[in-house]
Amino acid sequence: MTLREFRFALTLFALVALPVLLGACTAMNPATGQSEVTFVSPADEKKIGQSQHPNVLAQFGGPYDEAAIGGYVAALGGRLAKVSELPDIGWTFTVLNSEVVNAFALPGGYVYVTRGLLALADDEAQLAGVLAHEIGHVTARHGAQRQTRAIGVSIFSAAAAILSGSSAVGQLGSQVGGLYLAGYSRDQESQADALGIRYLVRAGYPPDAMAGFLKKLGDQSALARKIAGKDEDEQFSWAQTHPLTSERVADATKLATESGVEGPRDPGRQRYLSEIDGLLYGDDPKQGLVRGREFVHPDLGFRFAVPPGYMLQNSPAAVVAGSKAGDVVLFDRERDPEVAKRYAGDMARYMRRNWLRDYSLEDFRLGPVPGLPSATGRLTGTLRNQPVVVDLVAVELRPGEIYRFQFVTASRRYRGLERAIEDSYESFRGLSAAEASAVEPLRVRLQETRAGRTLADYAALLPFDDFKIERLAVLNGLAPGTGALPPVIKTIQAGP
């Protein structure tokens, strides 16, 4: 680069970057009292939260539609927000209709907790600890910090590209910045824990409630990995920004010990359990239900089973089942009603001219699903450097309703699974009105314990096929071999 080119590039960078840099200001962080350079004002944070709120609802199944639970969580969150450094920003607390155990916050005071997390918590104090932690992310302006860093990375990536004359340098800066911005940093998570304990104490809850729930979260994650047949040891990637659960438990326990709170505080167990009695557990019937190897959708009126050894997982977009060996089943629906109407009754034409028009199918045949218009074909290829066989099935349940199966199986295992795959798609059938109305969701129910009864006795009644004792133990924060049981425990039952 010549001196003239360098001066021109420097001038260009100044024209691009200076207006942005001049827009930055120094503001005091309300939670820490420290001065920070920021490009994001509190008003900007509110706009970010407002704009992203509908997207969060769409991604997580919308708000949980039982008003009593939503009102309870909003009231609890409001009490915690009131003792924070930002009591008057207009907080919004939402229970999401998702069985996944999760909680998070958006800038501007938007806090979310899933019904899956509500089922896992043992008392009001544990839920308060989760909400207080998320409030801490907002009061410490972690979202604004992340946005400010993103803007800074973009500016200096542009600077590197302009001054060096190389787009590769700018791309490298953006990649490094993207890695740095992947979620909250470990320091931010630890700071949110500390702030959460501060708000717990101010609101009158036991300071160790957060540590107790973090331990439960670790136990639940370990059980989920065990059920899925994965490594039970905690794994940590260097690019991961959240601390390990074990580290957070230790840190939160230390902070609780140092809080200076003396004497016991009511964790609100009875009050909390009465609020979540009847809470929907697992899948929502409106999105279909997983029942062992079987998937049942009472609203759409069908059911099918996956091969033995496969674990089902439901989502709004598709149903996925996988084996421990890595073979996969994908089930979904033709989303375009015009396409489904155009190919009504002719699944062969649908597969060849629409769904799989760019592929040459092997072993094509009609009628693989008994009693329903259907067609099947097979593809062979390579996936992740491994030869695979893909069985594809299209079936019309009713005029204008086309459903699709994709069975992806390693070639070396295919012959041993071929009959099970056929049994799976042949099991697809419609439900009668009586069958659909008889399908009941799972709910959290309270169970009074009796002298002489063990955890195993109550676990035997759970509507699951495996790990019954472990599931009930984690749900109630108990050791699997525990002796004395609390007077009331949570259990899971099918019911309206």
C-alpha positions in Angstrom: 0.0 0.0 0.0 1.4 3.4 -1.0 1.4 6.4 1.3 -1.4 8.0 -0.7 -3.5 4.8 -0.6 -2.9 4.6 3.2 -4.1 8.2 3.7 -7.1 7.5 1.6 -7.9 4.4 3.6 -7.5 6.2 6.9 -9.8 9.0 5.7 -12.4 6.4 4.6 -12.2 4.6 8.0 -12.7 7.9 9.8 -15.8 8.7 7.7 -17.2 5.2 8.5 -16.2 4.8 12.1 -16.3 8.3 13.7 -20.1 8.8 13.6 -20.5 5.4 15.4 -17.7 6.1 17.9 -19.1 9.6 18.6 -22.5 7.9 19.4 -20.9 6.0 22.3 -21.3 7.4 25.8 -20.1 6.6 29.3 -22.8 5.4 31.6 -22.9 4.0 35.1 -23.9 0.4 35.4 -26.9 0.4 37.8 -26.0 -3.0 39.4 -22.2 -2.5 39.8 -21.9 1.3 40.0 -19.0 1.1 37.5 -18.7 3.4 34.5 -18.9 1.7 31.1 -18.6 2.8 27.5 -21.8 1.8 25.7 -23.5 2.3 22.4 -26.9 1.1 23.7 -29.1 3.3 25.8 -31.8 2.0 28.2 -34.4 3.1 25.7 -32.6 1.0 23.0 -32.6 -2.0 25.4 -36.4 -1.7 25.7 -36.8 -1.6 22.0 -34.6 -4.7 21.6 -36.7 -6.6 24.1 -40.0 -5.5 22.6 -38.9 -6.4 19.0 -37.6 -9.9 20.1 -40.4 -10.8 22.4 -42.7 -12.2 19.6 -39.9 -14.2 18.2 -39.2 -15.8 21.6 -42.9 -16.7 21.9 -43.0 -18.3 18.5 -39.8 -20.3 19.1 -40.8 -21.7 22.4 -44.4 -22.7 21.8 -46.0 -19.4 23.0 -47.0 -18.5 26.5 -48.3 -21.3 28.8 -52.0 -20.8 28.7 -52.9 -21.4 32.3 -53.4 -17.9 33.7 -52.9 -18.8 37.4 -49.4 -20.0 36.8 -48.5 -17.0 34.7 -49.9 -14.7 37.3 -48.0 -16.4 40.1 -44.7 -16.2 38.3 -45.3 -12.6 37.3 -46.1 -11.6 40.9 -43.0 -13.4 42.2 -40.8 -11.8 39.5 -42.3 -8.4 40.3 -41.3 -8.7 44.0 -37.7 -9.6 43.1 -37.5 -6.8 40.5 -38.8 -4.3 43.0 -35.7 -4.9 45.2 -33.3 -4.6 42.3 -31.6 -1.5 41.1 -34.1 -1.1 38.2 -37.5 -1.5 39.8 -39.4 0.8 37.4 -38.4 -0.2 33.8 -41.6 -2.1 33.2 -40.7 -5.8 33.7 -42.4 -8.6 31.8 -42.3 -12.1 33.1 -43.5 -14.9 30.9 -44.0 -18.7 31.3 -43.2 -20.4 28.1 -45.1 -23.5 26.9 -42.0 -25.7 26.6 -41.0 -28.9 28.4 -37.3 -27.9 28.1 -35.7 -26.8 31.4 -34.7 -23.2 30.5 -34.8 -19.6 31.6 -33.3 -16.4 30.0 -33.8 -12.7 29.7 -33.8 -10.1 27.0 -32.7 -6.5 27.4 -35.3 -4.1 28.7 -36.7 -6.4 31.4 -38.2 -9.3 29.5 -37.7 -12.5 31.6 -38.7 -16.0 30.5 -39.0 -19.3 32.3 -40.3 -22.6 30.9 -42.9 -24.8 32.4 -40.3 -27.5 32.3 -38.2 -25.5 34.8 -41.2 -25.0 37.0 -41.7 -28.7 37.2 -38.1 -29.2 38.2 -38.0 -26.6 41.0 -38.8 -27.8 44.5 -40.0 -24.6 46.1 -40.7 -21.0 45.6 -37.2 -20.0 46.7 -35.6 -22.1 43.9 -37.8 -20.5 41.3 -37.0 -17.1 42.8 -33.3 -17.8 42.5 -33.7 -18.5 38.8 -35.7 -15.3 38.2 -33.3 -13.3 40.3 -30.4 -14.5 38.3 -32.1 -13.5 35.0 -33.0 -10.1 36.6 -29.3 -9.8 37.3 -28.5 -10.1 33.6 -30.8 -7.2 32.9 -29.8 -4.9 35.8 -26.1 -5.5 35.0 -26.9 -4.6 31.4 -25.2 -7.7 30.0 -27.3 -7.5 26.8 -26.1 -3.9 26.2 -22.5 -5.0 26.9 -22.8 -7.8 24.3 -24.3 -5.4 21.8 -21.6 -2.8 22.4 -18.9 -5.4 21.9 -20.6 -6.5 18.7 -20.5 -2.9 17.3 -16.9 -2.5 18.4 -15.8 -5.8 16.7 -17.6 -4.6 13.5 -15.8 -1.3 13.5 -12.4 -2.6 14.1 -12.9 -5.5 11.6 -13.8 -2.8 9.1 -10.7 -0.9 10.1 -8.5 -3.9 9.6 -10.0 -4.5 6.2 -9.7 -0.9 5.0 -6.2 -0.3 6.3 -4.8 -3.6 5.2 -6.7 -3.7 1.9 -7.7 -7.3 2.7 -11.2 -8.5 3.3 -9.8 -11.7 4.9 -8.4 -9.7 7.9 -11.8 -8.2 8.4 -13.5 -11.6 8.2 -11.1 -13.0 10.7 -11.9 -10.2 13.1 -15.6 -10.9 12.7 -15.1 -14.6 13.4 -13.1 -13.9 16.6 -15.8 -11.4 17.6 -18.6 -13.8 17.0 -16.9 -16.4 19.2 -16.4 -13.8 22.0 -20.1 -12.9 21.7 -21.5 -16.5 21.8 -23.8 -16.1 24.7 -23.1 -14.5 28.1 -19.5 -14.7 29.2 -18.5 -16.8 32.2 -17.8 -13.6 34.2 -21.3 -12.3 33.3 -22.9 -15.6 34.4 -21.1 -15.5 37.7 -22.0 -11.8 38.2 -25.7 -12.6 37.5 -25.5 -15.4 40.2 -24.1 -12.9 42.7 -26.7 -10.3 41.9 -29.4 -13.0 42.1 -28.4 -13.9 45.6 -28.4 -10.2 46.5 -32.0 -9.9 45.3 -33.0 -13.2 47.0 -31.7 -11.9 50.4 -33.5 -8.6 49.9 -36.8 -10.3 49.1 -36.5 -12.5 52.2 -35.6 -15.9 50.6 -32.9 -18.3 51.7 -29.6 -17.3 50.0 -28.7 -20.9 49.3 -31.8 -21.5 47.1 -29.9 -20.8 43.9 -27.1 -23.2 44.7 -29.8 -25.9 45.5 -31.4 -25.4 42.1 -28.1 -25.4 40.2 -27.3 -28.8 41.8 -30.7 -30.1 40.7 -30.1 -28.8 37.2 -26.8 -30.7 37.1 -28.6 -33.9 38.3 -31.3 -33.4 35.7 -28.8 -32.9 32.9 -26.8 -36.0 33.9 -30.0 -38.1 33.9 -31.0 -36.8 30.5 -27.6 -37.9 29.2 -28.0 -41.3 30.8 -31.4 -41.8 29.3 -30.0 -40.8 25.9 -27.0 -43.2 26.4 -24.5 -40.4 26.3 -21.4 -39.7 28.5 -22.5 -38.8 32.0 -19.4 -36.7 32.7 -19.7 -33.0 32.4 -18.1 -31.8 29.1 -16.7 -28.3 28.6 -15.8 -26.8 25.3 -13.4 -23.9 25.3 -15.9 -21.9 23.1 -18.7 -22.5 25.7 -19.4 -19.3 27.7 -21.4 -20.7 30.6 -19.5 -22.1 33.6 -19.8 -25.8 34.4 -22.7 -26.6 36.7 -20.3 -27.9 39.4 -18.4 -24.6 39.4 -21.5 -22.5 39.6 -22.8 -24.6 42.5 -19.6 -24.1 44.4 -19.5 -20.4 43.7 -23.2 -19.9 44.6 -22.8 -21.8 47.8 -19.8 -19.7 48.8 -21.8 -16.5 48.0 -24.7 -17.7 50.0 -22.5 -18.5 53.0 -21.0 -15.0 52.8 -24.4 -13.2 52.5 -24.5 -12.6 56.3 -28.1 -14.0 56.6 -28.7 -15.6 60.0 -31.5 -18.0 60.9 -33.8 -20.0 58.7 -36.0 -18.5 56.0 -39.1 -20.0 54.6 -38.4 -21.4 51.1 -42.2 -21.5 50.3 -42.4 -25.2 49.5 -46.1 -25.8 50.3 -47.1 -22.6 48.6 -45.1 -23.5 45.5 -46.3 -27.1 45.2 -49.9 -26.0 45.5 -49.3 -23.6 42.5 -47.8 -26.2 40.2 -50.2 -29.0 41.1 -51.7 -30.0 37.7 -48.9 -28.3 35.6 -48.5 -29.8 32.2 -45.5 -32.1 32.0 -43.6 -33.1 28.8 -45.2 -32.6 25.5 -48.3 -30.4 24.9 -51.1 -32.5 23.3 -51.6 -29.7 20.8 -48.1 -30.5 19.5 -48.3 -34.2 19.8 -47.2 -36.6 22.6 -44.3 -38.9 23.0 -45.2 -42.2 24.7 -42.2 -44.4 24.8 -41.6 -45.6 21.2 -44.9 -44.2 20.1 -45.8 -40.7 18.9 -49.5 -39.8 19.2 -51.1 -36.6 17.9 -54.7 -36.3 19.2 -55.4 -33.0 17.5 -54.2 -34.1 14.1 -55.5 -37.6 14.7 -52.7 -40.1 14.0 -50.1 -42.3 15.7 -47.0 -44.3 14.8 -44.2 -46.2 16.5 -40.4 -46.0 15.8 -38.1 -49.0 15.8 -37.0 -50.5 19.1 -34.0 -48.7 20.7 -34.9 -45.3 19.1 -35.6 -42.3 21.3 -38.3 -39.9 20.1 -38.0 -36.1 20.4 -40.8 -33.7 19.4 -40.5 -30.2 18.0 -42.9 -27.7 16.3 -41.2 -28.4 12.9 -40.7 -32.2 13.0 -40.5 -35.3 15.0 -37.1 -36.9 15.3 -36.0 -40.3 16.6 -32.5 -41.5 17.0 -30.7 -44.7 18.0 -27.6 -44.9 20.2 -25.7 -46.1 17.1 -26.6 -42.8 15.2 -29.4 -44.0 12.9 -32.2 -41.4 12.6 -35.9 -41.1 11.7 -37.4 -37.8 10.6 -41.2 -37.3 10.4 -42.9 -34.2 9.2 -45.8 -32.9 7.1 -46.1 -31.2 3.7 -46.5 -27.6 4.8 -47.9 -26.2 1.5 -51.7 -26.9 1.5 -51.8 -26.2 -2.3 -49.2 -28.9 -3.0 -51.0 -31.3 -0.7 -54.3 -30.6 -2.5 -52.7 -30.9 -6.0 -51.3 -34.4 -5.3 -54.3 -35.7 -3.3 -54.6 -39.5 -3.6 -51.4 -39.9 -5.7 -48.4 -40.3 -3.5 -46.3 -41.7 -6.3 -46.7 -38.5 -8.3 -46.1 -36.4 -5.2 -42.8 -38.1 -4.5 -41.5 -38.1 -8.1 -42.6 -34.7 -9.2 -42.5 -32.7 -6.0 -40.8 -33.9 -2.8 -38.0 -35.9 -4.5 -38.1 -34.7 -8.0 -34.3 -34.2 -8.1 -33.5 -37.8 -7.1 -33.7 -41.2 -8.7 -35.4 -43.5 -6.3 -34.6 -47.2 -6.0 -37.1 -50.0 -5.1 -40.1 -47.7 -5.6 -43.5 -49.2 -4.7 -47.0 -48.2 -3.8 -49.1 -48.9 -0.8 -46.5 -49.5 2.0 -48.9 -48.1 4.7 -51.9 -50.4 5.0 -55.3 -48.8 4.0 -53.9 -45.4 3.1 -52.6 -43.8 -0.2 -48.9 -44.1 0.2 -45.6 -44.7 -1.7 -42.0 -45.5 -0.7 -38.6 -45.4 -2.3 -35.0 -45.7 -1.3 -31.8 -43.7 -1.8 -28.2 -44.7 -1.1 -25.4 -42.2 -0.5 -22.9 -40.9 1.9 -23.5 -38.9 5.0 -20.5 -37.6 7.1 -18.2 -39.9 5.2 -20.4 -42.9 6.0 -22.4 -45.0 3.5 -26.1 -44.7 4.3 -29.5 -46.0 3.1 -32.4 -43.6 3.2 -36.0 -45.1 3.1 -38.6 -42.4 2.2 -42.3 -42.8 2.6 -45.2 -40.4 1.8 -48.6 -41.1 3.1 -51.9 -39.3 2.8 -54.0 -39.5 6.0 -56.9 -37.4 4.7 -57.3 -35.4 1.5 -54.9 -32.5 1.7 -52.9 -34.0 4.6 -49.6 -35.6 3.5 -47.1 -36.9 6.0 -43.5 -38.0 5.3 -41.0 -40.4 6.9 -37.2 -40.4 6.3 -35.2 -43.3 7.8 -31.5 -42.7 7.6 -29.5 -45.8 8.4 -25.9 -46.8 8.2 -25.5 -49.2 5.3 -23.6 -51.8 7.5 -26.6 -51.9 9.9 -29.4 -51.7 7.3 -30.2 -55.4 6.8 -30.6 -55.9 10.5 -33.0 -52.9 10.8 -34.9 -53.3 7.5 -37.9 -55.2 9.0 -38.1 -52.8 12.0 -38.1 -49.8 9.6 -41.0 -51.4 7.6 -42.9 -52.1 10.9 -42.4 -48.4 11.8 -44.0 -46.8 8.8 -46.6 -49.6 8.5 -47.7 -48.6 12.1 -48.9 -45.2 10.9 -52.7 -44.9 11.2 -55.4 -42.4 12.0 -57.2 -42.1 15.3 -60.9 -42.3 15.8 -62.6 -39.4 17.6 -62.9 -41.7 20.7 -59.3 -42.6 20.6 -58.2 -39.0 20.2 -60.3 -37.9 23.1 -58.9 -40.7 25.3 -55.3 -39.5 24.9 -54.4 -37.6 28.1 -51.3 -35.5 28.7 -48.9 -35.9 31.6 -49.2 -33.6 34.6 -47.4 -32.8 37.8 -49.4 -34.1 40.7 -48.9 -34.0 44.5 -48.6 -37.3 46.4 -48.9 -37.6 50.1 -46.4 -40.2 51.3 -47.1 -42.9 53.8 -45.0 -44.6 56.4 -43.3 -47.7 55.1 -43.5 -46.7 51.5 -40.3 -46.1 49.6 -39.3 -44.0 46.7 -39.3 -47.1 44.5 -42.9 -47.8 45.5 -44.0 -44.4 44.1 -41.6 -44.5 41.2 -43.2 -47.8 40.0 -46.4 -45.8 39.3 -44.8 -43.4 36.9 -45.9 -43.5 33.2 -42.4 -44.1 31.9 -40.7 -47.3 30.6 -37.2 -46.7 32.1 -35.2 -45.0 34.9 -38.3 -44.6 37.0 -36.5 -44.3 40.4 -34.0 -41.9 38.9 -36.7 -39.7 37.3 -38.7 -39.4 40.5 -35.5 -38.7 42.6 -34.4 -35.9 40.3 -37.9 -34.4 40.1 -38.0 -34.2 43.9 -34.3 -33.4 44.6 -33.8 -36.7 46.4 -31.1 -39.4 46.3 -32.3 -42.6 44.5 -31.7 -44.6 47.6 -33.2 -42.2 50.1 -35.0 -43.5 53.1 -37.3 -41.1 54.8 -39.5 -39.2 52.3 -41.0 -35.7 52.7 -44.7 -35.6 53.6 -45.6 -34.6 50.0 -43.7 -35.4 46.8 -44.2 -34.5 43.2 -45.2 -37.3 40.9 -46.3 -37.5 37.2 -49.7 -38.8 36.2 -51.7 -38.9 33.0 -54.9 -36.8 33.3 -57.0 -34.1 31.8 
